[in-house]
Amino acid sequence: MAADDTTQDLLAVADDLYALPLAEFTPARDARVKELKGTELAAPVKRLRKPSLAAWVVNLLVRRDAAQVEQVLQVGAALRQAQESMSGDELRQLTRQRRQLTAAVTTQARRLARDEGQKVTEAVAEQVEATLTAAMLDERCALAVRSGLLVTSLSATGVEEVDLDGAVALPGALGFEASAQEAPAPTRPDLRVVPDPDAEAKARAAAQEALDEAEQALSEVSEEHDEAQDAVARLEARSMQVQAEIDELRRRLADLEETAEEVDEETAGAEEARDEAREALAEATKARDAAARALERLSAD
C-alpha cells in the first residue's frame, strides 16, 4: 500500500474513533486494532490516545456545528491579520467581541455535549473556551481545532508559539511535524488569509455577524435556563407542600400512638376488673349452689 494511501486510511480510522461518544473510544480503538492485526495500520491506531473531556467537546462541536467553528476560525484569522493596523481602542473592542463569541460558542458546545448525555462542568467549559480562544489567536491552533482530532485542550497568548506536542492525534499526518521548508500535508485546508487592504472592515463585519449569531444562541439558551429555573421553583414549592403534609401526618400519627397507649392501659385495667368479677361470680355461684342443696335436704326431712 502506498504511503499516501496508508496516511489517508489512518486518518479515516482516527476520524471515526474521535467522532464516537467519549466512553466508547477505548473499546472501539482496541477493537479496530484487533481487526487491523498484521497490517501496518495496527500499531499507529493502537497509539491513538483517548481525548480529554474538553478536547472531546471541541471535536464534537467541529463535527456537529462546523459552520459555527468555521466562522470562529475565520474571524480569528482576520483579526490576526488586521490587528497590526488597529488602534488600542479598536483592538480592545474586538477583544471583547471575541470573548463574547467564544463564550457563546462554548455554551453551544456544552448543549451539544448534554444532548449526547455528557455533563460538562464549569472547569471543563473554561478549557473549551480557552481552546477556542487559542484557535482565534494562533493559526496552528486553528488548524488543530479544525482537524477534529484534538487529544487535549489548548491555550495561547497570541504572543508565543503554542507547543502542540501531544495535543492532536496523528500530528505527522496532519502536517504539524513538517519542517519550515516543507509544506504541511494537504489533508486539512489551511486558514491562511491572503493580504487584504479591507481586512479591518471585513474583520469587524465578520466579528459582528458572529456576535449576532452568538447572542441569538445565548438568548435561546437563556430562555431555556429561565424555563428550567421556573420548573425548579415550582417543584421546590411542591416539595415544601408535601413536606408540610408529611409533618402533619407525623403529628397525627404521634397523637394516635399516644391514644393507643392510653387505650392499652385502660384495656389492661378492664381485663383485670373482668378477671376479679369472674372470680367473684364463681364464688357466688358456688355459695348459691350450696344453699340450694341445704334447702333441699331440709325440705326432704
Contacts in CASP RR format, 6 or more apart in sequence:
PFRMAT RR
TARGET T0000
AUTHOR 0000-0000-0000
METHOD contacts of the structure
MODEL  1
MAADDTTQDLLAVADDLYALPLAEFTPARDARVKELKGTELAAPVKRLRK
PSLAAWVVNLLVRRDAAQVEQVLQVGAALRQAQESMSGDELRQLTRQRRQ
LTAAVTTQARRLARDEGQKVTEAVAEQVEATLTAAMLDERCALAVRSGLL
VTSLSATGVEEVDLDGAVALPGALGFEASAQEAPAPTRPDLRVVPDPDAE
AKARAAAQEALDEAEQALSEVSEEHDEAQDAVARLEARSMQVQAEIDELR
RRLADLEETAEEVDEETAGAEEARDEAREALAEATKARDAAARALERLSA
D
1 9 0 8 1.000
1 40 0 8 1.000
6 40 0 8 1.000
6 41 0 8 1.000
7 173 0 8 1.000
7 185 0 8 1.000
7 187 0 8 1.000
8 187 0 8 1.000
9 41 0 8 1.000
10 41 0 8 1.000
10 44 0 8 1.000
10 45 0 8 1.000
10 170 0 8 1.000
10 173 0 8 1.000
11 170 0 8 1.000
11 173 0 8 1.000
11 174 0 8 1.000
11 187 0 8 1.000
13 32 0 8 1.000
13 36 0 8 1.000
13 41 0 8 1.000
13 45 0 8 1.000
14 45 0 8 1.000
14 48 0 8 1.000
14 149 0 8 1.000
14 169 0 8 1.000
14 170 0 8 1.000
15 148 0 8 1.000
15 149 0 8 1.000
17 25 0 8 1.000
17 28 0 8 1.000
17 29 0 8 1.000
17 32 0 8 1.000
17 45 0 8 1.000
17 48 0 8 1.000
18 25 0 8 1.000
18 51 0 8 1.000
18 56 0 8 1.000
18 59 0 8 1.000
18 148 0 8 1.000
18 149 0 8 1.000
18 150 0 8 1.000
18 169 0 8 1.000
19 59 0 8 1.000
19 63 0 8 1.000
20 28 0 8 1.000
21 116 0 8 1.000
21 118 0 8 1.000
22 50 0 8 1.000
22 51 0 8 1.000
22 53 0 8 1.000
22 56 0 8 1.000
22 118 0 8 1.000
25 50 0 8 1.000
25 51 0 8 1.000
26 50 0 8 1.000
29 45 0 8 1.000
29 46 0 8 1.000
29 48 0 8 1.000
29 50 0 8 1.000
30 46 0 8 1.000
32 45 0 8 1.000
33 42 0 8 1.000
33 45 0 8 1.000
33 46 0 8 1.000
36 42 0 8 1.000
36 45 0 8 1.000
44 170 0 8 1.000
48 169 0 8 1.000
48 170 0 8 1.000
49 151 0 8 1.000
49 166 0 8 1.000
49 169 0 8 1.000
50 151 0 8 1.000
51 59 0 8 1.000
51 150 0 8 1.000
51 151 0 8 1.000
51 152 0 8 1.000
52 127 0 8 1.000
52 151 0 8 1.000
52 152 0 8 1.000
52 153 0 8 1.000
53 118 0 8 1.000
53 120 0 8 1.000
53 124 0 8 1.000
54 124 0 8 1.000
54 127 0 8 1.000
54 128 0 8 1.000
54 131 0 8 1.000
54 152 0 8 1.000
54 153 0 8 1.000
55 131 0 8 1.000
55 150 0 8 1.000
55 151 0 8 1.000
55 152 0 8 1.000
55 153 0 8 1.000
56 113 0 8 1.000
56 118 0 8 1.000
56 150 0 8 1.000
57 109 0 8 1.000
57 110 0 8 1.000
57 112 0 8 1.000
57 113 0 8 1.000
57 118 0 8 1.000
57 120 0 8 1.000
57 124 0 8 1.000
57 128 0 8 1.000
58 109 0 8 1.000
58 128 0 8 1.000
58 131 0 8 1.000
58 132 0 8 1.000
58 145 0 8 1.000
58 148 0 8 1.000
58 150 0 8 1.000
58 153 0 8 1.000
59 148 0 8 1.000
59 149 0 8 1.000
59 150 0 8 1.000
60 109 0 8 1.000
60 112 0 8 1.000
60 113 0 8 1.000
60 116 0 8 1.000
61 68 0 8 1.000
61 69 0 8 1.000
61 105 0 8 1.000
61 108 0 8 1.000
61 109 0 8 1.000
61 112 0 8 1.000
61 128 0 8 1.000
62 69 0 8 1.000
62 145 0 8 1.000
62 146 0 8 1.000
62 147 0 8 1.000
62 148 0 8 1.000
63 148 0 8 1.000
64 112 0 8 1.000
65 108 0 8 1.000
65 109 0 8 1.000
65 112 0 8 1.000
68 105 0 8 1.000
68 108 0 8 1.000
68 213 0 8 1.000
69 105 0 8 1.000
69 145 0 8 1.000
69 146 0 8 1.000
71 206 0 8 1.000
71 209 0 8 1.000
71 210 0 8 1.000
71 213 0 8 1.000
72 101 0 8 1.000
72 102 0 8 1.000
72 105 0 8 1.000
72 132 0 8 1.000
72 135 0 8 1.000
72 136 0 8 1.000
72 210 0 8 1.000
73 135 0 8 1.000
73 136 0 8 1.000
73 142 0 8 1.000
73 145 0 8 1.000
73 146 0 8 1.000
73 191 0 8 1.000
74 191 0 8 1.000
74 206 0 8 1.000
75 98 0 8 1.000
75 101 0 8 1.000
75 136 0 8 1.000
75 203 0 8 1.000
75 206 0 8 1.000
75 207 0 8 1.000
75 210 0 8 1.000
76 98 0 8 1.000
76 135 0 8 1.000
76 136 0 8 1.000
76 137 0 8 1.000
76 142 0 8 1.000
76 203 0 8 1.000
77 139 0 8 1.000
77 142 0 8 1.000
77 191 0 8 1.000
77 192 0 8 1.000
77 193 0 8 1.000
78 193 0 8 1.000
78 199 0 8 1.000
78 202 0 8 1.000
78 203 0 8 1.000
78 206 0 8 1.000
78 207 0 8 1.000
79 94 0 8 1.000
79 98 0 8 1.000
79 136 0 8 1.000
79 203 0 8 1.000
79 207 0 8 1.000
80 136 0 8 1.000
80 137 0 8 1.000
80 139 0 8 1.000
80 193 0 8 1.000
81 193 0 8 1.000
81 195 0 8 1.000
81 196 0 8 1.000
81 199 0 8 1.000
81 203 0 8 1.000
82 199 0 8 1.000
82 200 0 8 1.000
82 202 0 8 1.000
82 203 0 8 1.000
83 91 0 8 1.000
83 94 0 8 1.000
85 199 0 8 1.000
85 200 0 8 1.000
86 94 0 8 1.000
86 200 0 8 1.000
90 200 0 8 1.000
94 203 0 8 1.000
94 204 0 8 1.000
94 207 0 8 1.000
97 207 0 8 1.000
97 208 0 8 1.000
97 210 0 8 1.000
97 211 0 8 1.000
98 133 0 8 1.000
98 136 0 8 1.000
98 207 0 8 1.000
99 133 0 8 1.000
100 211 0 8 1.000
100 214 0 8 1.000
100 215 0 8 1.000
101 207 0 8 1.000
101 210 0 8 1.000
101 211 0 8 1.000
101 214 0 8 1.000
102 129 0 8 1.000
102 132 0 8 1.000
102 133 0 8 1.000
102 136 0 8 1.000
103 129 0 8 1.000
103 214 0 8 1.000
103 218 0 8 1.000
104 211 0 8 1.000
104 213 0 8 1.000
104 214 0 8 1.000
104 215 0 8 1.000
104 217 0 8 1.000
104 218 0 8 1.000
105 132 0 8 1.000
105 214 0 8 1.000
105 217 0 8 1.000
106 125 0 8 1.000
106 128 0 8 1.000
106 129 0 8 1.000
106 132 0 8 1.000
107 217 0 8 1.000
107 218 0 8 1.000
107 221 0 8 1.000
108 217 0 8 1.000
108 221 0 8 1.000
109 120 0 8 1.000
109 125 0 8 1.000
109 128 0 8 1.000
110 120 0 8 1.000
110 125 0 8 1.000
110 128 0 8 1.000
111 221 0 8 1.000
113 119 0 8 1.000
113 120 0 8 1.000
114 120 0 8 1.000
120 128 0 8 1.000
127 153 0 8 1.000
128 153 0 8 1.000
130 153 0 8 1.000
130 154 0 8 1.000
130 155 0 8 1.000
131 141 0 8 1.000
131 145 0 8 1.000
131 150 0 8 1.000
131 153 0 8 1.000
131 154 0 8 1.000
131 155 0 8 1.000
132 145 0 8 1.000
133 156 0 8 1.000
134 141 0 8 1.000
134 145 0 8 1.000
134 154 0 8 1.000
134 155 0 8 1.000
134 156 0 8 1.000
134 162 0 8 1.000
135 141 0 8 1.000
135 142 0 8 1.000
135 144 0 8 1.000
135 145 0 8 1.000
135 146 0 8 1.000
135 154 0 8 1.000
136 142 0 8 1.000
137 156 0 8 1.000
137 157 0 8 1.000
137 158 0 8 1.000
138 156 0 8 1.000
138 158 0 8 1.000
138 161 0 8 1.000
138 162 0 8 1.000
139 191 0 8 1.000
139 192 0 8 1.000
140 161 0 8 1.000
140 162 0 8 1.000
140 164 0 8 1.000
140 176 0 8 1.000
141 154 0 8 1.000
141 156 0 8 1.000
141 162 0 8 1.000
141 164 0 8 1.000
142 191 0 8 1.000
143 174 0 8 1.000
143 176 0 8 1.000
143 184 0 8 1.000
143 188 0 8 1.000
143 190 0 8 1.000
143 191 0 8 1.000
144 150 0 8 1.000
144 154 0 8 1.000
144 164 0 8 1.000
144 167 0 8 1.000
144 168 0 8 1.000
144 174 0 8 1.000
144 176 0 8 1.000
145 154 0 8 1.000
146 188 0 8 1.000
146 189 0 8 1.000
146 191 0 8 1.000
147 168 0 8 1.000
147 174 0 8 1.000
147 188 0 8 1.000
149 168 0 8 1.000
149 169 0 8 1.000
149 170 0 8 1.000
149 174 0 8 1.000
150 167 0 8 1.000
150 168 0 8 1.000
150 169 0 8 1.000
151 166 0 8 1.000
151 167 0 8 1.000
151 168 0 8 1.000
151 169 0 8 1.000
152 166 0 8 1.000
152 167 0 8 1.000
154 162 0 8 1.000
154 164 0 8 1.000
154 167 0 8 1.000
155 162 0 8 1.000
156 162 0 8 1.000
164 171 0 8 1.000
164 176 0 8 1.000
165 171 0 8 1.000
168 174 0 8 1.000
168 176 0 8 1.000
171 177 0 8 1.000
172 178 0 8 1.000
172 185 0 8 1.000
173 185 0 8 1.000
173 187 0 8 1.000
174 184 0 8 1.000
174 185 0 8 1.000
174 187 0 8 1.000
174 188 0 8 1.000
175 184 0 8 1.000
175 185 0 8 1.000
175 187 0 8 1.000
176 184 0 8 1.000
178 184 0 8 1.000
178 185 0 8 1.000
184 190 0 8 1.000
193 199 0 8 1.000
196 202 0 8 1.000
END
